[in-house]
Amino acid sequence: MCIPMDDTAMLCWLKQQVRVLEAWREELACRSEIDIATVTRLERHYAWLTSEIMRLEMPRRAA
């Protein structure tokens, strides 16, 4: 099911997801045991999501 969203709402939601990933990253950093595979996946997803947000914002900045 697709829910119609305008670009502003979608970008706001995506940025909220980045904040969730940042909180998760901080939580992982505080743990005594570190699961490197989880940290690697989290960092990869964080990098992808932030680059997608930048890509989606580019047309808005050019306008």
N, CA, C and O atoms as a CHARMM CRD file, in Angstrom:
* protein
*
  252
    1    1 MET  N      0.83700  -1.17300   0.00000 PROA 1      0.00000
    2    1 MET  CA     0.00000   0.00000   0.00000 PROA 1      0.00000
    3    1 MET  C      0.88500   1.23900   0.00000 PROA 1      0.00000
    4    1 MET  O      1.82500   1.32500   0.78900 PROA 1      0.00000
    5    2 CYS  N      0.60400   2.17400  -0.85100 PROA 2      0.00000
    6    2 CYS  CA     1.34000   3.42700  -0.91500 PROA 2      0.00000
    7    2 CYS  C      0.51500   4.52900  -0.26900 PROA 2      0.00000
    8    2 CYS  O     -0.67100   4.69700  -0.55200 PROA 2      0.00000
    9    3 ILE  N      1.16400   5.25600   0.58800 PROA 3      0.00000
   10    3 ILE  CA     0.51600   6.39200   1.22800 PROA 3      0.00000
   11    3 ILE  C      1.07300   7.64300   0.58400 PROA 3      0.00000
   12    3 ILE  O      2.28200   7.87100   0.62300 PROA 3      0.00000
   13    4 PRO  N      0.21600   8.45700  -0.00800 PROA 4      0.00000
   14    4 PRO  CA     0.72400   9.66800  -0.65400 PROA 4      0.00000
   15    4 PRO  C      1.31700  10.62400   0.38600 PROA 4      0.00000
   16    4 PRO  O      0.66700  10.97800   1.37000 PROA 4      0.00000
   17    5 MET  N      2.54600  11.02600   0.14600 PROA 5      0.00000
   18    5 MET  CA     3.22700  11.95900   1.04000 PROA 5      0.00000
   19    5 MET  C      3.90100  13.01500   0.18100 PROA 5      0.00000
   20    5 MET  O      4.42000  12.71900  -0.89500 PROA 5      0.00000
   21    6 ASP  N      3.88700  14.22800   0.65800 PROA 6      0.00000
   22    6 ASP  CA     4.64200  15.22700  -0.08900 PROA 6      0.00000
   23    6 ASP  C      6.11800  15.08800   0.26600 PROA 6      0.00000
   24    6 ASP  O      6.47600  14.41400   1.23200 PROA 6      0.00000
   25    7 ASP  N      6.95200  15.72100  -0.51200 PROA 7      0.00000
   26    7 ASP  CA     8.40200  15.59100  -0.32600 PROA 7      0.00000
   27    7 ASP  C      8.85300  16.06200   1.05300 PROA 7      0.00000
   28    7 ASP  O      9.74800  15.46700   1.65400 PROA 7      0.00000
   29    8 THR  N      8.23900  17.11900   1.54800 PROA 8      0.00000
   30    8 THR  CA     8.63800  17.65600   2.84100 PROA 8      0.00000
   31    8 THR  C      8.36400  16.65200   3.95300 PROA 8      0.00000
   32    8 THR  O      9.20800  16.44300   4.82500 PROA 8      0.00000
   33    9 ALA  N      7.19900  16.03800   3.92600 PROA 9      0.00000
   34    9 ALA  CA     6.84500  15.05000   4.94500 PROA 9      0.00000
   35    9 ALA  C      7.76600  13.83500   4.85700 PROA 9      0.00000
   36    9 ALA  O      8.19300  13.30700   5.88300 PROA 9      0.00000
   37   10 MET  N      8.07400  13.39200   3.64500 PROA 10     0.00000
   38   10 MET  CA     8.94700  12.23900   3.47900 PROA 10     0.00000
   39   10 MET  C     10.34900  12.54900   4.00200 PROA 10     0.00000
   40   10 MET  O     10.93900  11.73500   4.71200 PROA 10     0.00000
   41   11 LEU  N     10.87800  13.70900   3.65900 PROA 11     0.00000
   42   11 LEU  CA    12.21400  14.08100   4.13500 PROA 11     0.00000
   43   11 LEU  C     12.24400  14.20400   5.65500 PROA 11     0.00000
   44   11 LEU  O     13.22200  13.81900   6.29400 PROA 11     0.00000
   45   12 CYS  N     11.18400  14.73500   6.22500 PROA 12     0.00000
   46   12 CYS  CA    11.10600  14.84300   7.68100 PROA 12     0.00000
   47   12 CYS  C     11.13200  13.44800   8.30900 PROA 12     0.00000
   48   12 CYS  O     11.82400  13.22400   9.30200 PROA 12     0.00000
   49   13 TRP  N     10.38400  12.52200   7.73100 PROA 13     0.00000
   50   13 TRP  CA    10.34000  11.14700   8.24400 PROA 13     0.00000
   51   13 TRP  C     11.70900  10.48000   8.10400 PROA 13     0.00000
   52   13 TRP  O     12.16900   9.80700   9.02700 PROA 13     0.00000
   53   14 LEU  N     12.35100  10.66200   6.96800 PROA 14     0.00000
   54   14 LEU  CA    13.67600  10.07100   6.76400 PROA 14     0.00000
   55   14 LEU  C     14.69200  10.63700   7.74600 PROA 14     0.00000
   56   14 LEU  O     15.52800   9.90000   8.26800 PROA 14     0.00000
   57   15 LYS  N     14.62600  11.93000   8.00000 PROA 15     0.00000
   58   15 LYS  CA    15.54400  12.54100   8.96200 PROA 15     0.00000
   59   15 LYS  C     15.29000  12.01500  10.37100 PROA 15     0.00000
   60   15 LYS  O     16.22300  11.87600  11.16100 PROA 15     0.00000
   61   16 GLN  N     14.03800  11.72400  10.68400 PROA 16     0.00000
   62   16 GLN  CA    13.73300  11.12100  11.97800 PROA 16     0.00000
   63   16 GLN  C     14.37800   9.73200  12.07600 PROA 16     0.00000
   64   16 GLN  O     14.86100   9.34000  13.13800 PROA 16     0.00000
   65   17 GLN  N     14.38000   9.00500  10.98000 PROA 17     0.00000
   66   17 GLN  CA    15.01200   7.68800  10.96400 PROA 17     0.00000
   67   17 GLN  C     16.51800   7.80600  11.19500 PROA 17     0.00000
   68   17 GLN  O     17.11300   6.94800  11.84600 PROA 17     0.00000
   69   18 VAL  N     17.13100   8.85700  10.67000 PROA 18     0.00000
   70   18 VAL  CA    18.55800   9.09900  10.91700 PROA 18     0.00000
   71   18 VAL  C     18.78400   9.30900  12.41400 PROA 18     0.00000
   72   18 VAL  O     19.74000   8.77800  12.98000 PROA 18     0.00000
   73   19 ARG  N     17.90800  10.08000  13.05100 PROA 19     0.00000
   74   19 ARG  CA    18.04600  10.31100  14.50000 PROA 19     0.00000
   75   19 ARG  C     17.90300   9.00300  15.27600 PROA 19     0.00000
   76   19 ARG  O     18.58600   8.80200  16.28000 PROA 19     0.00000
   77   20 VAL  N     17.02500   8.12000  14.82100 PROA 20     0.00000
   78   20 VAL  CA    16.87600   6.82100  15.46900 PROA 20     0.00000
   79   20 VAL  C     18.16700   6.02000  15.32200 PROA 20     0.00000
   80   20 VAL  O     18.62900   5.40200  16.28100 PROA 20     0.00000
   81   21 LEU  N     18.74500   6.03000  14.12900 PROA 21     0.00000
   82   21 LEU  CA    20.00200   5.32200  13.90900 PROA 21     0.00000
   83   21 LEU  C     21.12400   5.91200  14.76600 PROA 21     0.00000
   84   21 LEU  O     21.96400   5.17300  15.27900 PROA 21     0.00000
   85   22 GLU  N     21.14200   7.22400  14.92300 PROA 22     0.00000
   86   22 GLU  CA    22.15700   7.85400  15.76700 PROA 22     0.00000
   87   22 GLU  C     22.00000   7.42200  17.22500 PROA 22     0.00000
   88   22 GLU  O     22.99100   7.17300  17.91100 PROA 22     0.00000
   89   23 ALA  N     20.76300   7.33500  17.69300 PROA 23     0.00000
   90   23 ALA  CA    20.52200   6.87300  19.07100 PROA 23     0.00000
   91   23 ALA  C     20.95100   5.42200  19.22900 PROA 23     0.00000
   92   23 ALA  O     21.52700   5.04500  20.25000 PROA 23     0.00000
   93   24 TRP  N     20.67100   4.61400  18.21900 PROA 24     0.00000
   94   24 TRP  CA    21.07100   3.20400  18.25500 PROA 24     0.00000
   95   24 TRP  C     22.59800   3.10500  18.28400 PROA 24     0.00000
   96   24 TRP  O     23.16400   2.28500  19.00700 PROA 24     0.00000
   97   25 ARG  N     23.25100   3.94600  17.49200 PROA 25     0.00000
   98   25 ARG  CA    24.71800   3.96800  17.45000 PROA 25     0.00000
   99   25 ARG  C     25.28500   4.30400  18.83400 PROA 25     0.00000
  100   25 ARG  O     26.23300   3.66600  19.29000 PROA 25     0.00000
  101   26 GLU  N     24.70400   5.30200  19.49500 PROA 26     0.00000
  102   26 GLU  CA    25.15300   5.68000  20.83600 PROA 26     0.00000
  103   26 GLU  C     24.94200   4.54200  21.82600 PROA 26     0.00000
  104   26 GLU  O     25.78900   4.28600  22.68100 PROA 26     0.00000
  105   27 GLU  N     23.80300   3.86200  21.70200 PROA 27     0.00000
  106   27 GLU  CA    23.52800   2.72800  22.59100 PROA 27     0.00000
  107   27 GLU  C     24.55900   1.62000  22.39000 PROA 27     0.00000
  108   27 GLU  O     25.06300   1.05500  23.36100 PROA 27     0.00000
  109   28 LEU  N     24.87200   1.31100  21.13800 PROA 28     0.00000
  110   28 LEU  CA    25.86400   0.27500  20.85700 PROA 28     0.00000
  111   28 LEU  C     27.23800   0.66100  21.39900 PROA 28     0.00000
  112   28 LEU  O     27.98300  -0.19600  21.87500 PROA 28     0.00000
  113   29 ALA  N     27.57200   1.93900  21.32600 PROA 29     0.00000
  114   29 ALA  CA    28.88100   2.39500  21.79700 PROA 29     0.00000
  115   29 ALA  C     29.02400   2.25100  23.31300 PROA 29     0.00000
  116   29 ALA  O     30.13800   2.11800  23.82100 PROA 29     0.00000
  117   30 CYS  N     27.90900   2.27500  24.03400 PROA 30     0.00000
  118   30 CYS  CA    27.94400   2.17600  25.50100 PROA 30     0.00000
  119   30 CYS  C     28.00700   0.72900  26.00100 PROA 30     0.00000
  120   30 CYS  O     28.27800   0.48700  27.17700 PROA 30     0.00000
  121   31 ARG  N     27.76300  -0.20800  25.12600 PROA 31     0.00000
  122   31 ARG  CA    27.76900  -1.61100  25.54900 PROA 31     0.00000
  123   31 ARG  C     29.19300  -2.12100  25.73700 PROA 31     0.00000
  124   31 ARG  O     30.11300  -1.73200  25.01900 PROA 31     0.00000
  125   32 SER  N     29.34900  -3.00100  26.72100 PROA 32     0.00000
  126   32 SER  CA    30.68300  -3.57000  26.95300 PROA 32     0.00000
  127   32 SER  C     31.06600  -4.56300  25.85100 PROA 32     0.00000
  128   32 SER  O     32.22300  -4.61800  25.43500 PROA 32     0.00000
  129   33 GLU  N     30.09900  -5.33700  25.38600 PROA 33     0.00000
  130   33 GLU  CA    30.36700  -6.26100  24.27500 PROA 33     0.00000
  131   33 GLU  C     29.91800  -5.57800  22.97900 PROA 33     0.00000
  132   33 GLU  O     28.83700  -4.99300  22.90700 PROA 33     0.00000
  133   34 ILE  N     30.75300  -5.66900  21.98800 PROA 34     0.00000
  134   34 ILE  CA    30.44100  -5.01500  20.71000 PROA 34     0.00000
  135   34 ILE  C     30.32400  -6.07800  19.63300 PROA 34     0.00000
  136   34 ILE  O     31.23000  -6.88400  19.42100 PROA 34     0.00000
  137   35 ASP  N     29.18600  -6.05500  18.96200 PROA 35     0.00000
  138   35 ASP  CA    28.96300  -6.95400  17.83400 PROA 35     0.00000
  139   35 ASP  C     29.36400  -6.18700  16.56800 PROA 35     0.00000
  140   35 ASP  O     28.60400  -5.36200  16.06100 PROA 35     0.00000
  141   36 ILE  N     30.54400  -6.46800  16.07900 PROA 36     0.00000
  142   36 ILE  CA    31.09400  -5.72700  14.94000 PROA 36     0.00000
  143   36 ILE  C     30.18500  -5.82100  13.71600 PROA 36     0.00000
  144   36 ILE  O     30.03100  -4.84200  12.98500 PROA 36     0.00000
  145   37 ALA  N     29.59400  -6.96600  13.48900 PROA 37     0.00000
  146   37 ALA  CA    28.70500  -7.12800  12.32900 PROA 37     0.00000
  147   37 ALA  C     27.51600  -6.16800  12.41900 PROA 37     0.00000
  148   37 ALA  O     27.12300  -5.56600  11.42000 PROA 37     0.00000
  149   38 THR  N     26.95100  -6.02800  13.60700 PROA 38     0.00000
  150   38 THR  CA    25.82100  -5.12000  13.79200 PROA 38     0.00000
  151   38 THR  C     26.25300  -3.67700  13.59300 PROA 38     0.00000
  152   38 THR  O     25.55200  -2.90100  12.94300 PROA 38     0.00000
  153   39 VAL  N     27.40100  -3.31500  14.14700 PROA 39     0.00000
  154   39 VAL  CA    27.91500  -1.95600  13.99300 PROA 39     0.00000
  155   39 VAL  C     28.17000  -1.66100  12.51400 PROA 39     0.00000
  156   39 VAL  O     27.83800  -0.57800  12.03100 PROA 39     0.00000
  157   40 THR  N     28.74500  -2.59900  11.81000 PROA 40     0.00000
  158   40 THR  CA    29.02700  -2.42800  10.38300 PROA 40     0.00000
  159   40 THR  C     27.74400  -2.22400   9.58800 PROA 40     0.00000
  160   40 THR  O     27.66900  -1.32800   8.74800 PROA 40     0.00000
  161   41 ARG  N     26.73700  -3.05000   9.85000 PROA 41     0.00000
  162   41 ARG  CA    25.45000  -2.90300   9.15100 PROA 41     0.00000
  163   41 ARG  C     24.80200  -1.56300   9.47300 PROA 41     0.00000
  164   41 ARG  O     24.26500  -0.89700   8.58700 PROA 41     0.00000
  165   42 LEU  N     24.85300  -1.17100  10.74000 PROA 42     0.00000
  166   42 LEU  CA    24.26400   0.10100  11.14900 PROA 42     0.00000
  167   42 LEU  C     24.95900   1.26700  10.45500 PROA 42     0.00000
  168   42 LEU  O     24.29800   2.17000   9.94100 PROA 42     0.00000
  169   43 GLU  N     26.27800   1.25100  10.44000 PROA 43     0.00000
  170   43 GLU  CA    27.02700   2.32800   9.80200 PROA 43     0.00000
  171   43 GLU  C     26.76800   2.37700   8.29400 PROA 43     0.00000
  172   43 GLU  O     26.66000   3.45600   7.71100 PROA 43     0.00000
  173   44 ARG  N     26.66900   1.21200   7.67400 PROA 44     0.00000
  174   44 ARG  CA    26.37800   1.16100   6.23700 PROA 44     0.00000
  175   44 ARG  C     24.99600   1.75000   5.95400 PROA 44     0.00000
  176   44 ARG  O     24.82800   2.52200   5.01000 PROA 44     0.00000
  177   45 HSD  N     24.01500   1.38700   6.76800 PROA 45     0.00000
  178   45 HSD  CA    22.65300   1.89500   6.57800 PROA 45     0.00000
  179   45 HSD  C     22.59800   3.39900   6.85000 PROA 45     0.00000
  180   45 HSD  O     21.93700   4.14500   6.12700 PROA 45     0.00000
  181   46 TYR  N     23.29300   3.83300   7.89100 PROA 46     0.00000
  182   46 TYR  CA    23.33500   5.25800   8.22100 PROA 46     0.00000
  183   46 TYR  C     23.93500   6.05700   7.05400 PROA 46     0.00000
  184   46 TYR  O     23.39600   7.09100   6.66100 PROA 46     0.00000
  185   47 ALA  N     25.03800   5.57600   6.51500 PROA 47     0.00000
  186   47 ALA  CA    25.69100   6.26400   5.39200 PROA 47     0.00000
  187   47 ALA  C     24.78100   6.31400   4.17300 PROA 47     0.00000
  188   47 ALA  O     24.68400   7.34200   3.50200 PROA 47     0.00000
  189   48 TRP  N     24.11000   5.19100   3.88700 PROA 48     0.00000
  190   48 TRP  CA    23.19700   5.15000   2.74300 PROA 48     0.00000
  191   48 TRP  C     22.04600   6.11800   2.94000 PROA 48     0.00000
  192   48 TRP  O     21.71000   6.87900   2.03300 PROA 48     0.00000
  193   49 LEU  N     21.43800   6.09600   4.11900 PROA 49     0.00000
  194   49 LEU  CA    20.27100   6.93800   4.37200 PROA 49     0.00000
  195   49 LEU  C     20.63200   8.41900   4.31800 PROA 49     0.00000
  196   49 LEU  O     19.89500   9.21200   3.73200 PROA 49     0.00000
  197   50 THR  N     21.74700   8.79800   4.91500 PROA 50     0.00000
  198   50 THR  CA    22.13700  10.20900   4.87200 PROA 50     0.00000
  199   50 THR  C     22.46700  10.65100   3.44700 PROA 50     0.00000
  200   50 THR  O     22.18100  11.78900   3.07400 PROA 50     0.00000
  201   51 SER  N     23.06100   9.77200   2.65300 PROA 51     0.00000
  202   51 SER  CA    23.34500  10.14700   1.25700 PROA 51     0.00000
  203   51 SER  C     22.05700  10.25800   0.44800 PROA 51     0.00000
  204   51 SER  O     21.95600  11.11600  -0.42900 PROA 51     0.00000
  205   52 GLU  N     21.08300   9.41600   0.72500 PROA 52     0.00000
  206   52 GLU  CA    19.79200   9.50700   0.03700 PROA 52     0.00000
  207   52 GLU  C     19.07300  10.80400   0.40200 PROA 52     0.00000
  208   52 GLU  O     18.46900  11.44200  -0.46000 PROA 52     0.00000
  209   53 ILE  N     19.13400  11.18900   1.65500 PROA 53     0.00000
  210   53 ILE  CA    18.51200  12.44200   2.07300 PROA 53     0.00000
  211   53 ILE  C     19.17000  13.61400   1.35700 PROA 53     0.00000
  212   53 ILE  O     18.48400  14.51700   0.87900 PROA 53     0.00000
  213   54 MET  N     20.48800  13.60300   1.28200 PROA 54     0.00000
  214   54 MET  CA    21.19500  14.66800   0.56000 PROA 54     0.00000
  215   54 MET  C     20.78000  14.68300  -0.90600 PROA 54     0.00000
  216   54 MET  O     20.56700  15.74900  -1.48400 PROA 54     0.00000
  217   55 ARG  N     20.66500  13.50300  -1.50400 PROA 55     0.00000
  218   55 ARG  CA    20.26700  13.42800  -2.91300 PROA 55     0.00000
  219   55 ARG  C     18.86100  13.97700  -3.10800 PROA 55     0.00000
  220   55 ARG  O     18.60300  14.69500  -4.07400 PROA 55     0.00000
  221   56 LEU  N     17.95800  13.64500  -2.20600 PROA 56     0.00000
  222   56 LEU  CA    16.57600  14.10800  -2.32400 PROA 56     0.00000
  223   56 LEU  C     16.46300  15.60500  -2.06400 PROA 56     0.00000
  224   56 LEU  O     15.56500  16.25800  -2.59500 PROA 56     0.00000
  225   57 GLU  N     17.35700  16.15100  -1.26000 PROA 57     0.00000
  226   57 GLU  CA    17.31800  17.58200  -0.98200 PROA 57     0.00000
  227   57 GLU  C     17.94900  18.41300  -2.08500 PROA 57     0.00000
  228   57 GLU  O     17.65700  19.60400  -2.18400 PROA 57     0.00000
  229   58 MET  N     18.79100  17.83900  -2.90700 PROA 58     0.00000
  230   58 MET  CA    19.49800  18.58800  -3.94900 PROA 58     0.00000
  231   58 MET  C     18.53400  19.36800  -4.85800 PROA 58     0.00000
  232   58 MET  O     18.74800  20.56400  -5.05400 PROA 58     0.00000
  233   59 PRO  N     17.48500  18.74900  -5.42100 PROA 59     0.00000
  234   59 PRO  CA    16.58500  19.52700  -6.29100 PROA 59     0.00000
  235   59 PRO  C     15.92800  20.68100  -5.53600 PROA 59     0.00000
  236   59 PRO  O     15.63900  21.71900  -6.13200 PROA 59     0.00000
  237   60 ARG  N     15.69000  20.51500  -4.24600 PROA 60     0.00000
  238   60 ARG  CA    15.05000  21.57200  -3.45800 PROA 60     0.00000
  239   60 ARG  C     15.99800  22.75200  -3.30400 PROA 60     0.00000
  240   60 ARG  O     15.57000  23.90600  -3.33500 PROA 60     0.00000
  241   61 ARG  N     17.28800  22.46500  -3.13900 PROA 61     0.00000
  242   61 ARG  CA    18.26900  23.54100  -2.97300 PROA 61     0.00000
  243   61 ARG  C     18.48200  24.29500  -4.27600 PROA 61     0.00000
  244   61 ARG  O     18.70900  25.50500  -4.27900 PROA 61     0.00000
  245   62 ALA  N     18.40800  23.56300  -5.38500 PROA 62     0.00000
  246   62 ALA  CA    18.63400  24.18100  -6.69700 PROA 62     0.00000
  247   62 ALA  C     17.46100  25.06200  -7.11500 PROA 62     0.00000
  248   62 ALA  O     17.62500  25.96200  -7.93800 PROA 62     0.00000
  249   63 ALA  N     16.28900  24.81000  -6.55800 PROA 63     0.00000
  250   63 ALA  CA    15.08600  25.56400  -6.95400 PROA 63     0.00000
  251   63 ALA  C     15.05600  26.95100  -6.37200 PROA 63     0.00000
  252   63 ALA  O     14.11200  27.70200  -6.61500 PROA 63     0.00000
